[in-house]
Amino acid sequence: VLTHAQSAMIEGQVTKVDESAGKITIKLGPIKKLDMDMGMTMVFRAGDPALLKAAKAGDKIKFDAEKVNGQLTVTKIEKAK
């Protein structure tokens, strides 16, 4: 069980932000908790539209995502240091 919040964050790079659609495209590595075994580029829904202002295309980020109503949804974004 992960207790340290940072260790649960997923690293990725933003390739596109579509604020009008409430979506963000992220190039990422495997995400074990979402049963994704290889890296890929994926479109995620933003759980909160304000999250889309946290990053722009080209930014390296750490983020968290969950399945919400069957859709992959970003729940947290922060710029990687």
C-alpha positions as CSV (number, residue, x, y, z in Angstrom):
1,V,0.0,0.0,0.0
2,L,1.4,3.4,-1.0
3,T,1.1,5.9,1.8
4,H,3.3,8.7,0.4
5,A,1.2,10.7,-2.0
6,Q,4.1,11.5,-4.4
7,S,4.8,7.9,-5.1
8,A,1.3,7.4,-6.5
9,M,1.7,10.2,-9.0
10,I,2.2,9.3,-12.7
11,E,4.9,11.0,-14.8
12,G,4.0,12.2,-18.2
13,Q,4.4,14.9,-20.8
14,V,1.5,17.0,-22.1
15,T,1.1,16.9,-25.8
16,K,-2.2,18.8,-26.1
17,V,-4.7,20.7,-23.9
18,D,-8.2,21.2,-25.2
19,E,-9.9,23.5,-22.6
20,S,-13.2,23.8,-24.6
21,A,-13.6,20.0,-24.6
22,G,-12.2,19.6,-21.0
23,K,-9.6,17.2,-22.2
24,I,-5.8,16.8,-21.9
25,T,-3.5,14.5,-24.0
26,I,-0.6,13.1,-22.1
27,K,2.3,10.9,-23.3
28,L,3.0,8.5,-20.4
29,G,4.6,5.3,-19.3
30,P,2.8,2.3,-17.8
31,I,0.1,2.9,-15.2
32,K,-0.2,-0.3,-13.1
33,K,-3.3,0.9,-11.2
34,L,-5.2,1.4,-14.4
35,D,-4.0,-2.0,-15.8
36,M,-1.9,-0.3,-18.5
37,D,1.2,-2.3,-19.1
38,M,3.0,-0.1,-21.6
39,G,3.6,3.5,-22.3
40,M,1.4,5.4,-24.8
41,T,-0.2,8.8,-25.5
42,M,-3.7,9.1,-24.2
43,V,-6.6,11.6,-23.9
44,F,-7.9,12.1,-20.4
45,R,-11.0,14.0,-19.2
46,A,-10.3,16.7,-16.7
47,G,-12.1,16.1,-13.4
48,D,-12.0,19.9,-12.8
49,P,-11.6,22.3,-15.8
50,A,-9.2,24.4,-13.7
51,L,-6.7,21.5,-13.9
52,L,-6.2,22.2,-17.6
53,K,-4.7,25.6,-16.7
54,A,-1.9,23.9,-14.7
55,A,0.0,22.7,-17.7
56,K,0.5,23.3,-21.4
57,A,1.8,21.3,-24.4
58,G,5.4,20.3,-23.8
59,D,5.3,20.5,-20.0
60,K,6.6,17.5,-18.0
61,I,4.0,16.8,-15.3
62,K,3.1,14.4,-12.5
63,F,-0.5,13.6,-12.4
64,D,-3.1,11.2,-10.9
65,A,-6.0,9.6,-12.8
66,E,-8.9,7.5,-12.0
67,K,-11.7,5.8,-14.0
68,V,-14.8,7.9,-13.5
69,N,-18.0,6.5,-15.1
70,G,-15.8,4.4,-17.4
71,Q,-13.7,7.4,-18.6
72,L,-10.1,8.0,-17.7
73,T,-10.1,11.2,-15.7
74,V,-7.2,13.4,-14.5
75,T,-7.8,14.2,-10.8
76,K,-4.6,16.1,-10.1
77,I,-1.8,17.8,-12.1
78,E,1.4,19.4,-11.0
79,K,4.5,20.4,-13.0
80,A,7.4,18.0,-12.6
81,K,10.5,19.7,-11.1
